[in-house]
């Protein structure tokens, strides 16, 4: 139990907005460090209110113009299989919050196919896996994300990997079709744990008292099959960025405000 907690960093801010600002600042510092010598940075984004809040904070950050955005590629940890103009679509939310306001080349934004693009759900998952493979790193058919953002549900789900479902244990695929999702909409495409955990840094952003139990279980080393967030781990760092409400069940001894 203790070993699992030591491997993970918890950063706490008082409010969701303060947290979004903190994450945006760290994100821009990390992307700048990654790209300053011309290296490519692959970033995996998440949806949800905090995913959008972080991107909105990035958009207005005074250092956003210091990044060479032509070196940054954007992906998503999961996507709702809905029409391209549907407000539930993670990519649409991310574009509105940030991407459409940055000088990012169109070919650097790697979206999952939408339900009105002419592909079935399974074909959309296969196409996303093929796109990931174009940027494979080493012997793995997917890129290693410099930063992988993940939201966390009250049930402990990450991306569209939900508790006690087969998708969370799949290791022989990069992207999966998800049907009958416990959370609407019912059809989704998700990255698998091997892809998420190949990231250099996994940053989990969660707010609210309803997330406190999931955070506590993740830090205590719960089974990832039952609590998927417990299995999220970056190769270099795993950081939980949380507000005070979400941190209510965590010992202050685990906080690391220096990160």
LOLOPA-15982 format. One line per field, with one value per atom (N, C-alpha, C): x, y, z; residue number from 0. Coordinates in steps of 0.001 Angstrom, whole numbers, plus 524288, in hexadecimal, padded with zeros to 5 digits. Layout:
BEGIN
c1 [X;...];
c2 [Y;...];
c3 [Z;...];
nr [NUM;...];
END
This chain:
BEGIN
c1 [80339;80000;8035F;8072C;80A64;80DA2;80F8A;812C0;80FAF;80AA6;8076F;806C8;80617;80545;80A2C;80ECA;813A5;81495;812DF;813E4;8109F;80CC6;8091F;80943;8091E;8095E;803EA;802AB;7FDA3;7FEA2;7FC6E;7FCE0;7F769;7F6E4;7F1BD;7F162;7ED06;7EBBB;7E651;7E546;7E07B;7DB91;7DBB6;7D707;7D81F;7D40B;7D4D8;7D7A3;7D668;7D900;7DEC2;7E002;7E586;7E865;7E5B7;7E810;7E904;7E52B;7E5D2;7EA6B;7EAFE;7EF54;7F493;7F4B7;7F989;7FB15;7F748;7F866;7FA0E;7F776;7F8DD;7FE7A;8000A;80562;80957;80845;80BD1;80BF5;80779;80720;80A78;809F4;80CFF;812D7;8144C;819D0;81BD2;8189F;81A42;81AA8;816CD;816EC;81B84;81C7B;820E7;82605;826A7;82B6C;82BFF;827AE;827D3;82934;82736;827B1;82C23;82ECE;83288;83717;8384E;83C85;83A65;83587;83340;830C2;83034;82DC8;827D9;82566;81FBB;81D7D;81917;8164B;810E7;80FD7;80AA4;807A6;802F4;7FFBE;7FA82;7F8D1;7F3A1;7F012;7EBB9;7E806;7E376;7E0A1;7DBF9;7D76E;7D2BD;7CE15;7CC65;7C77A;7C565;7C652;7C3E1;7C422;7C9AA;7CC91;7D1DD;7D59F;7D4BD;7D7F4;7D774;7D2A1;7D1BF;7D3DD;7D367;7D550;7DB3C;7DE00;7E3B3;7E532;7E29C;7E3E1;7E28D;7DE3E;7DCEE;7E110;7E335;7E75C;7EC60;7ED68;7F1EB;7F146;7EC9F;7EB8A;7ECE1;7EBCB;7ECA5;7F1C5;7F4DB;7F9C1;7FD97;80073;80409;80874;8099C;80DEC;80C1A;80714;80524;807B0;80935;80BAA;81159;813A2;81928;81A18;815E6;81655;81638;81988;81931;81523;81054;80BFF;80C39;80F94;8101F;812BB;81513;817B9;81444;80F76;80C07;807A2;806D7;8029B;7FEAE;7F9B4;7F592;7F255;7F133;7EE12;7EA08;7E6BC;7E2FA;7E31B;7E2B5;7E2A2;7DDC2;7D982;7D4C3;7D15D;7CD7D;7C9E7;7C478;7C090;7BB23;7B9E0;7B7A1;7B66F;7B132;7B179;7ACF0;7AE40;7AA7D;7AB60;7AFA4;7B238;7B6B1;7B53A;7B071;7AEC4;7AC00;7ABE6;7A937;7AC62;7A9BB;7AC65;7AEF5;7AD5B;7AFB8;7B520;7B67A;7BB61;7C00C;7C3A8;7C834;7CB72;7CC3A;7CF74;7CD0E;7C7E5;7C54B;7C624;7C5AA;7C693;7CC2E;7CFDF;7D565;7D69F;7D44F;7D527;7D2FE;7CE5C;7CBF4;7CF0A;7D100;7D3CE;7D948;7DBE9;7E166;7E336;7E27B;7E546;7E422;7DF4B;7DDFD;7E05A;7E2C4;7E515;7EB12;7ED36;7F2DB;7F494;7F961;7FB6D;7FD59;7F9D4;7FB1E;7F9AD;7FD43;7FBED;7F778;7F406;7EF82;7F129;7F586;7F738;7F963;7FA11;7FBF8;7F78C;7F2C6;7EE43;7EBC5;7EC2A;7EABA;7E59C;7E156;7DC34;7DA67;7D758;7D477;7D011;7CEEB;7CAAD;7C58A;7C238;7BD0F;7B916;7B484;7B089;7AE5D;7AEFA;7AD13;7B17B;7B5E3;7BA43;7BA21;7B63A;7B5C2;7B858;7BA52;7BCB8;7B945;7B98C;7B6FE;7BA54;7B833;7BB14;7C01F;7BFD5;7C489;7C882;7C69C;7CA28;7CCBA;7C9E6;7CC22;7D086;7CFB7;7D3C7;7D88E;7D7A6;7DC03;7DF03;7DC24;7DEB0;7E1FA;7E011;7E313;7E806;7E790;7EC2C;7F02A;7EE48;7F1D6;7F48C;7F1AE;7F40E;7F826;7F709;7FAE0;7FFD3;7FF1E;80390;8072B;80517;80859;80C8D;80B99;80F32;81157;811A3;81380;818EF;819D1;81EC5;8216F;8260E;828C5;825C5;824DD;82212;81C44;81A51;814C8;811F5;80D74;80AAD;8074A;80994;80709;80B3C;80A38;80E15;80E46;8129C;812FC;81197;80D2F;80B5E;80EE7;8106B;81368;81018;80B19;80744;80236;8000A;7FAF0;7F741;7F386;7EF95;7EB49;7E99D;7E53F;7E18C;7DC8E;7D8A9;7D778;7D4DA;7D38A;7CDD8;7CADE;7C570;7C4D2;7C058;7BF64;7BFF1;7BF10;7BFA4;7C53D;7C8C7;7CE3F;7CFA2;7CC1F;7CD78;7D122;7D447;7D7B0;7D6DE;7D78B;7D63A;7D0C9;7D013;7CB28;7CC36;7CFAB;7D0C7;7CDD0;7C98D;7C608;7C6E2;7C5A7;7C684;7C3C2;7C68C;7C44A;7C236;7C4BB;7C364;7C838;7C77F;7CBFC;7CFFD;7CE4E;7D1FB;7D6A8;7D5D3;7D9FB;7DE8A;7DDB5;7E1DE;7E44C;7E292;7E4AA;7EA35;7EDC5;7F337;7F534;7F204;7F3E1;7F189;7EFC6;7ED9C;7EED9;7EEDC;7EFDC;7EADA;7E6CD;7E1D0;7DD5F;7D94B;7D4E7;7CFC0;7CC13;7C6AE;7C419;7C131;7BE59;7B886;7B597;7AFE6;7AD4C;7A896;7A58E;7A8B0;7AB33;7AE24;7AAA1;7AC96;7A983;7A82E;7AB40;7AA5C;7A910;7A4C5;7A373;7A764;7A7CA;7A523;7A73D;7A428;7A578;7A9F7;7AAF6;7AF14;7B3C1;7B868;7BD30;7C1CC;7C614;7CB1D;7CEE8;7D1E0;7D586;7DAE9;7DEEB;7E41D;7E440;7E7DE;7E86D;7EC9E;7ECD5;7F09E;7F642;7F7EA;7FD60;7FEC2;7FB1A;7FC29;7FC74;7F8AA;7F89D;7FD87;7FEF7;80358;808AD;808B8;80DA7;80F11;80B88;80C7C;810F3;813F5;81813;815B8;81198;80F04;80923;806CB;8011D;7FF55;7FC18;7FA03;7F422;7F26D;7ECE8;7EAC8;7E6C2;7E48F;7DF04;7DE11;7D8E8;7D76A;7D277;7D071;7CB42;7C9FF;7C4EE;7C50E;7C1B3;7C178;7BFE6;7BD1B;7BB74;7BFF9;7C48F;7C92E;7CCD2;7CB96;7CF25;7D00D;7CBED;7CC7B;7CFE3;7CF16;7D23E;7D7FB;7D909;7DE6D;7E0DA;7DE05;7E00B;7E14E;7DDDB;7DEC0;7E368;7E403;7E86E;7ED95;7EDC6;7F29A;7F3B2;7EF96;7F040;7F1B6;7F1D0;7F369;7EF19;7EA5A;7E5FC;7E6D9;7E3D3;7E416;7E256;7E57C;7E402;7DF4F;7DE49;7D9A4;7D4AD;7D4E8;7D068;7D06D;7D511;7D5B9;7D9DD;7D84F;7DC23;7E030;7DEB5;7E277;7E71A;7E660;7EAAD;7EEF4;7EDA7;7F186;7F41E;7F2D9;7F536;7FA96;7FE89;803D3;8074B;80977;80D28;81281;815A6;81ADA;81E84;81DB0;820FF;81E2D;81968;81681;810BA;80E37;8088D;806BA;803D8;8025F;7FC6F;7FA5E;7F4DF;7F46B;7F213;7F0FA;7EB53;7EA97;7E563;7E423;7DF15;7DD9C;7DCC9;7DBE7;7DB8D;7D703;7D2C7;7CE4C;7CF9C;7D24D;7D3C3;7D7E2;7DAF6;7DF2F;7DD75;7D873;7D68C;7D7B2;7D888;7D994;7DF44;7E2A9;7E836;7EB6C;7EF17;7F289;7F5E7;7F64B;7F9B1;7FF5D;800E8;8063C;80777;8035A;80423;8044B;80340;8032A;808C3;8097B;80E88;80D8F;80D99;80C6C;810F7;8156E;819FB;819BF;8165B;81642;81380];
c2 [7FB55;80000;804E3;80508;809B4;80A97;8064A;806E1;80958;807C0;80A03;80FCE;81181;81708;81A34;817FA;81ACF;81C0D;818AE;81956;81DA4;81FA5;8235F;82884;82CD0;83205;83462;83700;839A8;83F78;842A0;84854;84A81;84DCF;84FB2;8559C;85767;85CF2;85DB3;86260;86355;862C1;864A4;864CE;8626F;860E9;85EEB;862C2;867C5;86B87;86C15;86C46;86C85;867A7;8633E;85E64;85E93;86068;860D4;86459;868B3;86C46;869AA;866B3;863F8;85FF1;85CEA;858E6;85B6A;85F9E;8624C;86436;8665F;86855;863E8;85F85;85B0C;858C2;858A9;85676;8598F;85EB1;861DD;8616B;8610F;86054;85B22;8571C;851F9;851CF;85409;85406;85747;85BA1;85EE0;85BE8;85929;85626;851CB;84F6C;84B14;84CE7;8516C;85318;856F1;858B8;85D02;85B84;85674;854BB;8522A;85384;85185;84C33;84A2C;8450B;84575;84145;840FA;83FA8;84211;840D4;83EC0;839F6;837BC;8386B;83A7B;83BA2;838DE;83639;833D1;83724;838D0;83C2C;83902;83B73;8391A;83CE1;83AD9;83E28;83FBD;84126;84298;84844;849EB;84F6D;8511B;84DC7;84F4F;84EFE;84B4B;84B2D;8503E;8521C;85711;85BAF;85B84;85FD4;86060;85C01;85C2F;85E7D;85CC0;85ECC;86491;8662D;86BB1;86EE8;86CBC;86F77;86FB6;86BAB;86BC3;87018;8708B;8745A;879EA;87B5A;880BD;8815E;87D45;87D8E;8812D;8846D;8881B;88582;8807F;87DE4;87A62;87A8E;8770A;87824;87CFB;87E63;87CDF;87AD7;87963;873E7;87106;86BA2;86B70;86823;86706;862B8;86440;86082;85CF3;85E1C;85A8E;85572;8556A;850C3;84D8A;84F3D;84CA9;849CE;844E7;841BD;84092;84102;84032;83B5E;8385B;833A2;833E0;82FE1;82F8A;82A1C;829E3;824D7;821B9;82473;821DC;825D8;823DD;82744;824DF;8284C;82691;825F2;82187;82089;82301;82809;82B3F;82E6C;83166;83496;838A0;83A2E;83DBC;842E9;844B7;849B7;8491B;84457;84365;845B6;84878;84B02;8471F;84225;83E26;83C75;83DEA;83C14;83EBD;83B97;83DC0;84147;83FA7;842C2;8481C;84856;84D5F;850EB;84EB4;851C3;853C6;8507A;85203;8562F;855A3;85996;85ED9;85ED3;863B6;8664A;86324;86541;86722;8646A;865BB;864EC;86057;85EE3;8627A;86438;867B7;86D24;86E23;8733F;87309;86E83;86DDB;86CFB;86E79;86D6C;867CA;86421;85E93;85CAC;85A46;8583A;85449;85458;850DA;84B25;849C3;84450;8429E;84651;84508;843DF;8445E;84363;83E45;83A4E;834FC;83387;8345A;8334D;82DC3;82B93;826C6;82820;8249F;8257F;8265E;82997;82A9E;826D9;82697;822E0;8243C;8291A;82AAA;82B0E;8287A;82877;823CF;82070;81C03;81707;816E3;81236;80FF4;80AD3;8086B;80968;80828;808D9;805B1;800D3;7FD91;7FFB1;80195;803D3;808C9;80BD1;81090;80F2F;80B18;80962;80768;8045B;8024E;806B8;80A93;80EFC;81223;812B9;815A3;812A7;80D85;80A58;80AC2;80AD5;80B57;810A2;814BD;819F6;81A2D;817D1;81784;814B9;8108A;80D6A;8107B;8145E;8179D;81A80;81B47;81E31;81AAD;815A1;811E5;81334;811C7;812F2;80DD2;80CDE;80802;80366;7FF71;7FACF;7FB06;7FFA0;8000C;80321;8013B;803D1;8085C;80BD7;810A5;8145F;81963;81D18;81CE2;81E99;81F4F;824F9;825C4;82B15;82DCA;83291;835A7;836B9;837DD;8387D;835E9;832BF;83066;8324D;8358B;83763;8334B;83260;82EDE;8314C;8312B;83258;82D5E;82DEC;82972;829D6;825B0;825A6;82427;82549;823A6;81DC2;81AC7;81517;81356;8170F;815C6;814AC;815C1;814B6;818EF;8176E;81AFC;819EF;81E02;81D88;81B1B;816FA;8140C;80E78;80E0B;8091A;80923;8062E;80640;8017B;801F0;7FD92;7F88F;7F443;7EF08;7EE0F;7F05F;7EF6C;7ED5D;7EA77;7E7F0;7EBB8;7F063;7F3F9;7F54D;7F57F;7F753;7F37D;7EE8E;7EAAB;7E95C;7EBE3;7EABD;7ECDE;7E99B;7EB43;7EA71;7E83A;7E6F1;7EA73;7EF0F;7F2D3;7F844;7FC09;8017C;8047C;80354;8060F;80222;80314;7FF6F;8023A;7FF64;80129;7FFCE;8037F;802AB;80334;7FF3D;7FF5B;7FF07;80114;800E7;80331;80795;80A40;80B61;80A93;80BE2;811B0;814CF;81A6E;81BFA;81ECB;82048;8242C;82456;8210B;81B70;817B8;81239;81042;812BC;810ED;8149E;81248;81559;8127C;8153B;812E7;8146D;810BB;811D8;80FA3;81249;81003;80BEA;80849;80426;80594;80290;8039A;803A1;7FFF5;80033;80554;8078B;80C88;810F3;81121;8153C;814F8;81039;80F9F;80FC8;81024;81118;816E3;81A21;81FC7;820ED;824EE;82683;82896;82BB5;82DED;82D48;82B09;82AB5;82EA7;8324E;83653;83586;8345A;83389;8385A;83AA3;83F87;83E76;83F3A;83E05;841C6;8432B;846E0;844F4;846BE;84597;84126;8418F;83DA7;83846;83818;83305;82FEB;83268;82FB2;82DE5;82F52;82E3D;82864;82554;81FB5;81D45;81EC5;81CAE;81E11;822DF;82480;82143;82094;81D83;817F0;8157E;81023;80FD2;813B4;813C0;8140A;8175E;81801;81357;8107B;80BF7;80708;8075E;802DA;7FEF0;800B8;7FD35;7FA4C;7F643;7F352;7F6C0;7F6F8;7FA50;7F82B;7F316;7F0ED;7F303;7F3F1;7F604;7FBF8;7FE40;803EF;8056A;80634;806FC;80B33;80F5F;81388;81191;80D73;80B54;8090D;807D8;805A6;80995;80E90;812A1;81404;813AA;814B7;81668;81B1F;81CF0;81A8A;81A60;81819;81B6D;8209C;82416;82649;82822;82A74;82924;8288C;82806;82C15;82FE7;83449;834CA;83506;83634;83BF9;83EFF;8447B;844C6;84666;8461C;84B2C;84C22;8507C;84E7B;85208;85083;84CC9;84D73;84A08;84469;843A8;83E64;83C03;83F55;83D7A;83C8C;83CD4;83CB9;837A1;83356;82E50;82CAC;83047;82F13;83197;82EAF;830D0;8352A;8399F;83DE1;83C3C;837F4;8360B;83479;83370;831C6;83652;83B0F;83F95;84134;842E6;844F1;849F9;84E4F;85358;855A4;852F3;854EC;853C0;8503D;84EAA;852C1];
c3 [80000;80000;80000;80392;80401;7FF19;7FCBE;7F80F;7F3A9;7F331;7EF07;7EFCE;7F4BB;7F5CE;7F4B6;7F5F7;7F544;7EF81;7EBF4;7E666;7E3F7;7E6C6;7E488;7E786;7E491;7E6D2;7E6F4;7EB42;7EBC9;7EC88;7E901;7E945;7EA36;7EE2F;7EFC8;7EF2A;7ECFA;7ECD7;7EF44;7F11F;7F40D;7F0BC;7EBF3;7E8B0;7E354;7E07B;7DB30;7D79A;7D7F6;7D48B;7D5DE;7DAE9;7DC76;7DA9A;7DAC1;7D8F0;7D312;7D01E;7CA72;7C916;7CBDE;7CAE5;7CC1C;7D055;7D1DE;7CDB6;7CBED;7C810;7C2E5;7C15C;7BC7F;7BCAD;7C110;7C1A9;7C12B;7C3D1;7C392;7BE0C;7BB84;7B645;7B26E;7B285;7AEE3;7AFFB;7B4ED;7B63D;7B421;7B491;7B2BD;7ACC7;7AA0B;7A454;7A25C;7A4E4;7A341;7A3ED;7A850;7A936;7A530;7A3C4;7A00E;79A92;798ED;7937C;79281;7967C;795AC;7922C;791CE;78E54;78968;7881A;78346;783B1;78867;7890A;788BA;786F1;786A2;78C02;78D41;7921B;790A8;79236;7918F;796B1;79655;79AEA;79A5D;79E71;79E8D;7A1F7;79FC2;7A284;7A4AD;7A837;7AA76;7A9E9;7AA6A;7AA3C;7AFAA;7B02A;7B53B;7B69B;7BAD1;7BC51;7BDC2;7C090;7C20F;7BD7D;7B9F4;7B53D;7B240;7B1B6;7AF08;7B209;7B73E;7BA73;7BA0E;7B9F9;7B968;7B421;7AFFB;7AACC;7AA5B;7ACD2;7ACE3;7AFAE;7B3EA;7B6C8;7B38E;7B08B;7AD02;7A8F6;7A6EA;7A2C5;7A475;7A94E;7AB0F;7AE12;7AE6B;7B15A;7AE85;7B151;7AEBF;7ABB8;7ACBE;7AA07;7A58F;7A446;7A038;79AF4;79A00;79513;794A8;798DA;798CF;796A4;795B1;793E6;78DEF;78BAE;78616;7856E;78474;78455;77F91;77BC5;77759;778F7;77D96;77F94;7833A;78400;787BD;784DC;7864A;78420;7886E;78725;78AF6;789A8;78DB6;78D72;791D7;7921D;7966C;798C6;79DF8;7A0A8;79F74;79E5D;79C99;799CB;7971B;79447;79444;794A6;7943B;78E71;78CF6;78777;7862D;78544;78402;77F25;77D44;7789D;77998;77578;775EC;77882;777BF;779F7;77F31;7814A;78642;78ABC;78E3B;7929C;79651;79628;7997E;7979D;792F4;790B0;7934D;7954E;79807;79483;78FAE;78C1D;78B26;78AB1;789E3;78E98;79344;7980B;79842;796E2;79710;79301;78E73;78A67;78C1C;78E48;78FF8;79455;797F2;79C72;79B0E;7975C;79667;790CC;78EA9;789E2;7854D;784D2;78076;7811F;78595;786A9;78693;78503;784C3;77F24;77DDB;77899;77822;778FC;77892;7731A;77048;76B17;76B7D;767A8;767BF;76835;765AF;765CB;76B14;76EA7;773EA;777B8;775F8;77964;777A7;77AEC;77986;77C43;7798C;77BCA;77A8D;77E0D;77CF9;77928;77592;771E1;774C5;7728C;774BE;77267;774DE;7731B;76DBE;76C0B;766E5;762DD;763EB;7603A;75C7F;75D0E;7597F;75B59;76025;7625B;766A4;76750;76BCB;770AA;7752C;77A0E;77A02;77851;77824;7743C;76FCB;76BF2;76E01;77119;77368;77730;77A50;77DF2;77AFB;776E2;773CF;77114;76F1E;76C7A;7704F;77510;778FE;77A6D;77AF2;77C10;777A8;772CC;76E5C;76E52;76FCF;77017;77467;778D5;77D0B;77B32;77837;77672;772D0;77015;76CA9;76FC2;774C7;77820;77C70;77B4C;77F22;7811E;785F7;78892;78A11;787DD;78903;786D4;78A19;7884A;78987;78B4E;78C85;7883E;7867D;7822E;783F3;786E8;78893;78A98;78A9A;78CA8;792A0;794BA;79A61;79B8B;79E14;79F0C;7A305;7A1BE;7A583;7AA52;7A969;7AD9C;7ABDD;7AF37;7AE4D;7B292;7B114;7B4C4;7B550;7BA18;7BB0B;7BF00;7BDC6;7C1B1;7C4B6;7C909;7CC54;7CDE0;7CD12;7CEA6;7D455;7D6A8;7DC14;7DCD7;7D8A2;7D8ED;7D808;7D723;7D645;7D0A4;7CCF0;7C776;7C552;7C191;7BEB3;7B8E3;7B5A4;7B019;7AFD2;7AC9F;7ACD1;7AE91;7B269;7B500;7BA27;7BA57;7BECD;7C242;7C74E;7CAEE;7C941;7CA12;7C971;7C3EF;7C019;7BAA1;7B7C8;7B393;7B10F;7AECE;7AD3E;7AAAE;7AE23;7B337;7B6B1;7B6FE;7B58E;7B5EB;7B0A5;7AC73;7A73C;7A6B4;7A4D5;7A427;79E9A;79B2D;795E9;791B5;7932B;78F77;79167;78DCA;78F3D;79053;78D3B;78DCE;78D73;7906B;790AE;78FD4;78D7F;78D5B;79288;794A1;7998F;7986F;799ED;79949;79E9C;79EF4;7A3DA;7A860;7A761;7AB7D;7B032;7B4F9;7B999;7B9F4;7B74D;7B729;7B191;7B0A9;7AB49;7A914;7A3DA;7A008;7A00A;79E15;79EC2;79B65;796F1;79372;7939D;79427;794CF;79259;791CB;79072;794BD;796A4;79AE1;799C2;79BAD;79BD2;7A022;79FA8;7A387;7A786;7ABB8;7AFE9;7ADF0;7AA8E;7A8CC;7A621;7A332;7A08E;7A488;7A80B;7AC0A;7AF67;7B0F0;7B48E;7B1E7;7ACB5;7A9F5;7AA05;7ABF6;7AC46;7B006;7AEC0;7B261;7B771;7B6DD;7BB71;7BAF2;7BEDB;7BF2F;7C340;7C184;7C4FF;7C580;7CA28;7CB3F;7CDF4;7CBB8;7CDBB;7CF9A;7D4AB;7D6BD;7DB16;7DB1C;7DEF1;7E114;7E5CE;7E80F;7EBFD;7EFDE;7F405;7F202;7ED9E;7EB8B;7E93D;7E8A4;7E6A0;7EB07;7EFE5;7F439;7F4FF;7F48C;7F558;7F125;7EC3E;7E7F6;7E8B0;7EA52;7EB43;7EF9C;7F3E3;7F83A;7F6AB;7F396;7F1DA;7EE2A;7EABF;7E723;7EA0F;7EDFC;7F0FD;7F47B;7F5F3;7F95F;7F666;7F130;7EE26;7ED40;7EC63;7EB48;7E625;7E53B;7E058;7DBD5;7D7AD;7D349;7D05D;7D0C0;7CE3A;7D0C0;7D5DD;7D8B4;7D8EF;7D919;7D964;7D554;7D06F;7CC40;7CD4F;7D004;7D108;7D42F;7D72D;7DA49;7D6DB;7D1ED;7CE61;7CAD4;7CB70;7C828;7CA45;7C6E4;7C8BF;7C43F;7C48E;7C0A8;7C180;7BD54;7BDC5;7C10C;7C103;7C421;7C8DC;7C81B;7CC69;7CBE3;7D054;7D09B;7D48B;7D2C1;7D61F;7D64C;7DB05;7DBDF;7DD42;7D9CD;7DAD9;7DCCF;7E199;7E3FD;7E6E6;7E7A5;7EB03;7F092;7F430;7F9AF;7FAAA;7F7C5;7F88F;7F71D;7F2CC;7F124;7F4B2;7F743;7FAA1;80037;80138;8069F;8097F;806A5;8092A;808C7;80722;80662;80AB2;80CD0;810D2;80E89;8113A;80F51;80EA9;81121;8108B;80AF1;807D8;8027A;7FEA4;8007E;7FD0A;7FBB0;7F6DF;7F520;7F227;7F4E9;7F289;7EF76;7EF86;7ECBA;7E6F1;7E54C;7DFC9;7DC8A];
nr [0;0;0;1;1;1;2;2;2;3;3;3;4;4;4;5;5;5;6;6;6;7;7;7;8;8;8;9;9;9;10;10;10;11;11;11;12;12;12;13;13;13;14;14;14;15;15;15;16;16;16;17;17;17;18;18;18;19;19;19;20;20;20;21;21;21;22;22;22;23;23;23;24;24;24;25;25;25;26;26;26;27;27;27;28;28;28;29;29;29;30;30;30;31;31;31;32;32;32;33;33;33;34;34;34;35;35;35;36;36;36;37;37;37;38;38;38;39;39;39;40;40;40;41;41;41;42;42;42;43;43;43;44;44;44;45;45;45;46;46;46;47;47;47;48;48;48;49;49;49;50;50;50;51;51;51;52;52;52;53;53;53;54;54;54;55;55;55;56;56;56;57;57;57;58;58;58;59;59;59;60;60;60;61;61;61;62;62;62;63;63;63;64;64;64;65;65;65;66;66;66;67;67;67;68;68;68;69;69;69;70;70;70;71;71;71;72;72;72;73;73;73;74;74;74;75;75;75;76;76;76;77;77;77;78;78;78;79;79;79;80;80;80;81;81;81;82;82;82;83;83;83;84;84;84;85;85;85;86;86;86;87;87;87;88;88;88;89;89;89;90;90;90;91;91;91;92;92;92;93;93;93;94;94;94;95;95;95;96;96;96;97;97;97;98;98;98;99;99;99;100;100;100;101;101;101;102;102;102;103;103;103;104;104;104;105;105;105;106;106;106;107;107;107;108;108;108;109;109;109;110;110;110;111;111;111;112;112;112;113;113;113;114;114;114;115;115;115;116;116;116;117;117;117;118;118;118;119;119;119;120;120;120;121;121;121;122;122;122;123;123;123;124;124;124;125;125;125;126;126;126;127;127;127;128;128;128;129;129;129;130;130;130;131;131;131;132;132;132;133;133;133;134;134;134;135;135;135;136;136;136;137;137;137;138;138;138;139;139;139;140;140;140;141;141;141;142;142;142;143;143;143;144;144;144;145;145;145;146;146;146;147;147;147;148;148;148;149;149;149;150;150;150;151;151;151;152;152;152;153;153;153;154;154;154;155;155;155;156;156;156;157;157;157;158;158;158;159;159;159;160;160;160;161;161;161;162;162;162;163;163;163;164;164;164;165;165;165;166;166;166;167;167;167;168;168;168;169;169;169;170;170;170;171;171;171;172;172;172;173;173;173;174;174;174;175;175;175;176;176;176;177;177;177;178;178;178;179;179;179;180;180;180;181;181;181;182;182;182;183;183;183;184;184;184;185;185;185;186;186;186;187;187;187;188;188;188;189;189;189;190;190;190;191;191;191;192;192;192;193;193;193;194;194;194;195;195;195;196;196;196;197;197;197;198;198;198;199;199;199;200;200;200;201;201;201;202;202;202;203;203;203;204;204;204;205;205;205;206;206;206;207;207;207;208;208;208;209;209;209;210;210;210;211;211;211;212;212;212;213;213;213;214;214;214;215;215;215;216;216;216;217;217;217;218;218;218;219;219;219;220;220;220;221;221;221;222;222;222;223;223;223;224;224;224;225;225;225;226;226;226;227;227;227;228;228;228;229;229;229;230;230;230;231;231;231;232;232;232;233;233;233;234;234;234;235;235;235;236;236;236;237;237;237;238;238;238;239;239;239;240;240;240;241;241;241;242;242;242;243;243;243;244;244;244;245;245;245;246;246;246;247;247;247;248;248;248;249;249;249;250;250;250;251;251;251;252;252;252;253;253;253;254;254;254;255;255;255;256;256;256;257;257;257;258;258;258];
END
